[in-house]
């Protein structure tokens, strides 16, 4: 029983010290894709981001948003020309993990505790 306990404790300590890789600066600028299911169908958003502007293309429509980086891995997105009250609200984005060409993020309205997650792929 003691060897099993020792192995379990060793694994717990080893995984508890593991920190997810986050090379967020690699994703500040570029062209990205994000896929999600919308009404049961896969929908793709493509967006081009420089350090302060993001241009989204979704379902044949384009929209421009401003970006304000809080730190290397978090930023606030706000539509420049909102069409209604809902679009006036800023969105807080947080990069959680990165790979060489993807990042996993969580997002939600600024001030809201409700968050969703997604993964974006850098294509250029």
Secondary structure, 3 states (H helix, E strand, C coil): CHHHHHHHHHHHHHHHCCCCCCCHHHHCCEEEEEEEEECCEEEEEEEEECCCEEEEEECCEEEEEEEEEEECCEEEEEECCCCCHHHHCCEEEEEEEECCCEEEEEEEECCCCCCEEEEEEECC
